Amino acid sequence: MENTIPLLLKQLPLPHAPTISMKTRETSNQGLREETNQYQSSPHCASSSHLRFQLSMEDVRATTAWVASHSSHVLVDSAGIEKVVNSIDDIPKVDWDFEGIHYFDNGPLTVQYLFVLDALNFCFWPDKDLNYDDLASGLKAALQNDKSAFDADRLQKYTGPQLRELLKWPRPLPLEDERVRLLHEVGIELERSFDGKASNLVDRCGKSALNLVALVARHFPGFRDHSVYKGRQIFLYKRAQIFAADLWGAFRGQGYGEFKDISSLTIMADYIVPAVLRQLGVLKYSPELASTIDASGEIGPGTEEEVELRACSVHAVEKMRELISKKSGRQVLSVELDLWLWASGVQCATLQHHRTLSIYY
């Protein structure tokens, strides 16, 4: 299985291959900070909010590039990037939910479902039997059984055992207390600022993915995916970005999923994509880091190694996107590359990913 990823990369672009699910993936409690002025513009002022958050998204690209240029444990290999890009003929079209594990009714309840899903979508690996599919399908079944299950007032009251019952999971979830805390946070702020509805949050973004990520990060501290690395603050915004990407995938770029600037999002730095990039020769690890990952050892949240794994992945795929766009003569989206790499990784049973206890992925 060690050599299956390059083969999968070749197979995925086939025009009649099965479509690929736009899944949100696992999401460190490092790096939370108080709200700064960059988020203080009125959410109703699209141009001001858009300008301000463009700076924040450039912060993602700029700070992850800075990490890559100062990294001690992870190297972005330019030759490896060129080799992969030269082997690519096309990127598969992104579709959503070919497995049938997500709730979708083409309306506001789907938006509520996706926001709850993205609030809970992190750190499955401590339970070897638990994965993203269990979360997505469990929440889907709960909503089909009770359309009020994700009402804002109910989200504020769930306990750990009640969340387990909702998902039909027989034992405590990894980071269960954090999952419950984040559910409460979502319910409280949706009720306070958006009349209880995530669809109102989306309506307020003015069809801008950047504005949506800004609003989510502004109002929901659990989505503020920041770290401090060698004295600098590093921005990743993984779960906030993936909410926008999920809407885009689920609604096929229409309605609640219509964003004029979906190309501005970066990849979603998680466990799988760094591991795939390593297998492809795009990322190279220090002997010490490689040994820890290969032995399934834990890497602390906010450590140099953990920040480098995520930040170097973002930077590497940005470089891949630039080269693929130049080669193909058309715009390539980071969200397409992210899904493509991730889908390749989850099909490789022996893929060794890093293990970090984290609320961000």
C-alpha positions as CSV (number, residue, x, y, z in Angstrom):
1,M,0.0,0.0,0.0
2,E,2.9,2.4,0.5
3,N,3.1,3.1,-3.2
4,T,-0.6,3.4,-3.9
5,I,-0.9,7.2,-3.5
6,P,0.8,8.1,-6.8
7,L,-1.5,5.6,-8.5
8,L,-4.5,7.0,-6.9
9,L,-3.5,10.5,-8.0
10,K,-3.4,9.2,-11.6
11,Q,-6.7,7.4,-11.3
12,L,-8.8,10.2,-9.7
13,P,-9.0,12.6,-12.7
14,L,-10.8,10.0,-14.9
15,P,-13.8,11.8,-16.2
16,H,-16.3,9.0,-15.4
17,A,-14.8,8.1,-12.0
18,P,-17.1,8.3,-9.0
19,T,-17.5,11.8,-7.7
20,I,-15.6,12.7,-4.5
21,S,-17.3,13.7,-1.3
22,M,-16.7,17.3,0.0
23,K,-16.1,16.2,3.6
24,T,-15.1,18.3,6.4
25,R,-12.2,16.7,8.2
26,E,-10.8,16.3,11.7
27,T,-9.8,19.7,13.3
28,S,-5.4,22.4,18.7
29,N,-6.6,24.2,21.3
30,Q,-3.4,26.3,21.0
31,G,-3.4,29.8,19.8
32,L,-6.8,31.2,20.9
33,R,-6.6,34.9,21.4
34,E,-9.0,37.8,22.1
35,E,-10.8,39.4,19.1
36,T,-8.6,42.0,17.4
37,N,-9.7,45.1,15.4
38,Q,-9.3,43.3,12.1
39,Y,-12.7,41.7,12.8
40,Q,-14.5,44.8,14.1
41,S,-16.0,46.1,10.8
42,S,-19.7,45.8,10.5
43,P,-20.8,42.5,9.1
44,H,-23.4,44.4,7.0
45,C,-20.7,46.4,5.2
46,A,-19.6,44.0,2.5
47,S,-16.8,46.0,1.0
48,S,-15.2,47.0,4.3
49,S,-15.5,43.5,5.8
50,H,-14.2,41.9,2.5
51,L,-11.1,44.2,2.5
52,R,-10.3,43.6,6.1
53,F,-10.5,39.8,5.8
54,Q,-8.6,39.8,2.6
55,L,-5.7,40.9,4.8
56,S,-6.5,38.0,7.1
57,M,-6.5,35.4,4.3
58,E,-3.2,36.9,3.1
59,D,-2.1,36.3,6.7
60,V,-2.7,32.6,6.2
61,R,-0.6,32.5,3.1
62,A,2.1,34.9,4.4
63,T,2.5,33.3,7.8
64,T,2.5,29.8,6.5
65,A,5.1,30.8,4.0
66,W,7.2,32.3,6.8
67,V,7.0,29.0,8.7
68,A,8.1,27.1,5.6
69,S,11.1,29.4,5.2
70,H,12.1,29.1,8.9
71,S,11.1,25.4,9.5
72,S,13.4,23.2,11.6
73,H,11.6,19.9,11.2
74,V,9.6,19.9,7.9
75,L,11.0,20.8,4.4
76,V,8.9,21.8,1.4
77,D,10.8,20.2,-1.5
78,S,10.4,22.3,-4.7
79,A,11.7,19.4,-6.8
80,G,9.1,17.2,-5.3
81,I,6.4,19.7,-6.1
82,E,7.5,19.9,-9.8
83,K,7.6,16.1,-10.1
84,V,4.0,15.8,-8.8
85,V,2.8,18.6,-11.0
86,N,4.4,17.1,-14.1
87,S,2.6,13.9,-13.4
88,I,-0.8,15.5,-13.2
89,D,-3.1,15.7,-16.3
90,D,-6.2,17.2,-14.6
91,I,-7.9,17.8,-11.3
92,P,-11.2,15.9,-10.7
93,K,-14.4,17.9,-10.4
94,V,-15.5,18.3,-6.8
95,D,-18.9,16.8,-6.0
96,W,-20.5,16.3,-2.6
97,D,-21.6,13.3,-0.7
98,F,-21.4,10.4,-3.1
99,E,-21.5,8.1,0.0
100,G,-24.9,9.5,1.1
101,I,-23.7,10.2,4.7
102,H,-24.6,13.9,4.8
103,Y,-28.0,15.6,5.5
104,F,-29.1,17.8,2.6
105,D,-32.5,19.4,1.9
106,N,-31.3,22.3,-0.2
107,G,-32.4,24.8,2.5
108,P,-31.6,26.5,5.8
109,L,-31.6,23.2,7.8
110,T,-28.7,21.9,5.7
111,V,-26.7,25.1,6.6
112,Q,-27.5,24.5,10.3
113,Y,-26.4,20.8,10.0
114,L,-23.2,21.8,8.3
115,F,-22.3,24.4,10.9
116,V,-22.9,21.9,13.7
117,L,-20.9,19.3,11.8
118,D,-18.0,21.6,11.3
119,A,-18.1,22.6,15.0
120,L,-17.7,19.0,16.0
121,N,-15.4,17.7,13.3
122,F,-12.0,17.2,14.9
123,C,-9.8,14.6,16.6
124,F,-11.3,11.2,15.8
125,W,-8.0,9.2,16.0
126,P,-7.9,8.4,19.7
127,D,-10.9,6.1,19.1
128,K,-9.8,3.7,16.4
129,D,-13.4,2.8,15.5
130,L,-14.6,6.4,15.2
131,N,-14.2,8.5,12.0
132,Y,-15.7,11.4,10.2
133,D,-18.4,9.2,8.5
134,D,-19.8,8.3,12.0
135,L,-20.1,12.0,12.9
136,A,-21.7,13.0,9.5
137,S,-24.1,10.1,9.3
138,G,-24.9,10.2,13.0
139,L,-25.9,13.9,12.9
140,K,-27.8,13.3,9.7
141,A,-29.9,10.5,11.3
142,A,-30.5,12.7,14.4
143,L,-31.8,15.5,12.3
144,Q,-34.0,13.2,10.2
145,N,-35.5,11.9,13.4
146,D,-36.0,15.3,15.0
147,K,-35.9,18.4,12.9
148,S,-35.4,20.6,16.0
149,A,-32.3,18.7,17.2
150,F,-30.0,21.5,16.2
151,D,-32.1,24.4,17.2
152,A,-29.9,27.0,18.9
153,D,-31.6,26.7,22.3
154,R,-31.1,22.9,22.3
155,L,-27.4,23.2,21.2
156,Q,-26.8,25.1,24.4
157,K,-28.0,22.3,26.6
158,Y,-26.4,19.1,25.3
159,T,-24.3,17.0,27.7
160,G,-21.7,14.5,26.8
161,P,-24.0,11.5,27.3
162,Q,-26.7,13.2,25.2
163,L,-24.3,13.9,22.4
164,R,-23.2,10.3,22.4
165,E,-26.9,9.3,22.3
166,L,-27.4,11.7,19.4
167,L,-24.6,10.0,17.5
168,K,-25.5,6.5,18.7
169,W,-21.9,6.1,20.0
170,P,-21.4,3.6,22.8
171,R,-18.6,5.3,24.8
172,P,-17.2,8.7,25.5
173,L,-16.0,10.6,22.5
174,P,-12.4,11.9,22.2
175,L,-12.3,15.4,23.7
176,E,-15.9,15.1,24.6
177,D,-16.0,18.0,27.0
178,E,-14.6,20.3,24.3
179,R,-17.1,19.1,21.8
180,V,-19.9,19.9,24.2
181,R,-18.4,23.3,25.0
182,L,-18.3,24.1,21.3
183,L,-21.9,23.0,20.8
184,H,-22.9,25.4,23.6
185,E,-20.8,28.2,22.1
186,V,-22.5,27.7,18.7
187,G,-26.0,27.7,20.2
188,I,-25.4,30.7,22.4
189,E,-23.9,32.9,19.7
190,L,-26.3,31.8,16.9
191,E,-29.2,32.8,19.3
192,R,-27.6,36.1,20.3
193,S,-26.4,37.4,16.9
194,F,-28.2,35.4,14.1
195,D,-31.7,34.7,15.4
196,G,-30.6,31.1,16.1
197,K,-30.0,30.3,12.4
198,A,-26.7,29.5,10.7
199,S,-28.4,30.5,7.4
200,N,-28.6,34.1,8.7
201,L,-24.8,33.9,9.2
202,V,-24.4,32.9,5.6
203,D,-26.8,35.5,4.3
204,R,-24.8,38.2,6.0
205,C,-21.6,37.4,4.2
206,G,-22.7,38.9,0.9
207,K,-21.8,35.8,-1.2
208,S,-18.2,36.1,0.0
209,A,-16.3,33.1,1.4
210,L,-13.8,35.5,2.9
211,N,-16.5,37.5,4.7
212,L,-18.1,34.2,5.9
213,V,-14.8,33.0,7.4
214,A,-14.3,36.4,9.0
215,L,-17.8,36.3,10.6
216,V,-17.3,32.8,11.9
217,A,-13.9,33.7,13.4
218,R,-15.3,36.9,14.8
219,H,-18.3,35.4,16.5
220,F,-17.2,31.9,17.4
221,P,-13.9,31.6,19.3
222,G,-13.7,27.9,18.8
223,F,-13.0,28.5,15.1
224,R,-10.0,30.8,15.7
225,D,-7.3,28.5,14.5
226,H,-4.1,30.4,15.4
227,S,-0.7,29.4,16.8
228,V,2.4,31.1,17.9
229,Y,5.6,29.9,16.2
230,K,9.1,31.2,16.9
231,G,7.6,34.4,18.3
232,R,5.2,35.0,15.4
233,Q,1.5,34.4,15.2
234,I,0.5,31.9,12.5
235,F,-3.0,31.8,11.0
236,L,-4.7,28.7,9.5
237,Y,-8.5,29.1,10.0
238,K,-9.1,25.5,9.1
239,R,-12.6,24.8,10.3
240,A,-13.9,28.3,9.4
241,Q,-12.7,27.8,5.9
242,I,-14.1,24.4,5.6
243,F,-17.5,25.6,6.5
244,A,-17.4,27.8,3.4
245,A,-16.0,24.9,1.3
246,D,-18.8,22.6,2.6
247,L,-21.5,25.0,1.7
248,W,-20.0,25.4,-1.8
249,G,-19.8,21.7,-2.3
250,A,-23.2,20.8,-0.8
251,F,-25.1,23.5,-2.7
252,R,-23.0,23.1,-5.9
253,G,-22.0,26.8,-5.9
254,Q,-25.6,28.0,-5.8
255,G,-27.9,29.5,-3.2
256,Y,-26.2,29.2,0.2
257,G,-23.1,27.9,-1.5
258,E,-22.6,30.7,-4.0
259,F,-19.3,32.5,-3.3
260,K,-17.8,34.9,-5.7
261,D,-14.4,34.4,-4.1
262,I,-14.1,30.7,-3.4
263,S,-10.7,30.8,-5.1
264,S,-9.4,32.8,-2.2
265,L,-9.6,29.9,0.3
266,T,-6.5,27.9,1.1
267,I,-6.3,24.1,1.8
268,M,-7.6,22.8,5.1
269,A,-4.5,21.8,7.1
270,D,-5.4,18.5,8.8
271,Y,-3.8,15.1,9.5
272,I,-4.2,13.5,6.1
273,V,-2.9,16.0,3.6
274,P,0.5,16.4,5.3
275,A,0.9,12.6,5.3
276,V,0.0,12.4,1.6
277,L,2.4,15.2,0.7
278,R,5.1,13.3,2.5
279,Q,4.4,10.2,0.5
280,L,4.5,12.2,-2.7
281,G,7.9,13.6,-1.8
282,V,6.6,17.2,-1.5
283,L,7.3,17.3,2.3
284,K,10.4,15.9,3.9
285,Y,10.6,15.3,7.7
286,S,13.5,15.4,10.0
287,P,14.6,11.9,11.3
288,E,13.2,12.7,14.7
289,L,9.8,13.8,13.5
290,A,9.6,10.9,11.0
291,S,10.3,8.5,13.8
292,T,7.7,10.0,16.1
293,I,5.0,9.8,13.4
294,D,5.9,6.3,12.2
295,A,5.8,5.1,15.7
296,S,2.3,6.7,16.2
297,G,3.6,9.0,18.9
298,E,1.7,12.1,19.9
299,I,2.9,15.6,18.9
300,G,1.8,18.4,21.2
301,P,-0.5,21.1,20.0
302,G,1.3,24.3,19.3
303,T,4.7,22.7,19.2
304,E,7.1,23.6,16.4
305,E,6.7,20.3,14.8
306,E,2.9,20.5,14.7
307,V,2.8,24.0,13.4
308,E,5.3,23.2,10.7
309,L,3.4,20.1,9.5
310,R,0.2,22.2,9.0
311,A,1.8,25.4,7.7
312,C,4.2,23.7,5.3
313,S,1.3,21.8,3.9
314,V,-0.6,25.0,3.2
315,H,2.4,26.6,1.6
316,A,3.3,23.5,-0.4
317,V,-0.1,23.2,-1.9
318,E,-0.2,26.9,-2.8
319,K,3.0,26.3,-4.8
320,M,1.4,23.3,-6.4
321,R,-1.7,25.3,-7.3
322,E,0.4,28.0,-8.9
323,L,2.4,25.5,-11.0
324,I,-0.7,23.5,-12.1
325,S,-2.5,26.7,-13.0
326,K,0.5,27.8,-15.1
327,K,0.7,24.4,-16.8
328,S,-3.0,24.0,-17.5
329,G,-3.7,27.6,-18.4
330,R,-6.7,27.7,-16.1
331,Q,-7.5,28.7,-12.6
332,V,-7.1,25.8,-10.1
333,L,-8.8,26.1,-6.7
334,S,-7.0,25.2,-3.5
335,V,-10.2,23.6,-2.2
336,E,-10.1,21.3,-5.2
337,L,-6.5,20.3,-4.5
338,D,-7.2,19.8,-0.9
339,L,-10.1,17.4,-1.5
340,W,-8.1,15.6,-4.2
341,L,-5.1,15.0,-1.9
342,W,-7.3,14.1,1.0
343,A,-9.4,11.6,-1.0
344,S,-6.2,9.9,-2.1
345,G,-5.0,9.7,1.5
346,V,-8.1,8.1,3.0
347,Q,-7.9,5.3,0.4
348,C,-4.5,4.4,1.7
349,A,-5.0,2.1,4.7
350,T,-1.3,2.2,5.8
351,L,-0.9,6.0,5.7
352,Q,0.9,7.2,8.8
353,H,-0.4,10.6,9.9
354,H,0.7,12.8,12.8
355,R,-1.4,12.6,16.0
356,T,-2.3,15.7,17.9
357,L,-5.0,16.3,20.4
358,S,-6.7,19.3,18.9
359,I,-10.0,21.0,18.6
360,Y,-9.0,22.5,15.2
361,Y,-8.6,19.4,13.1
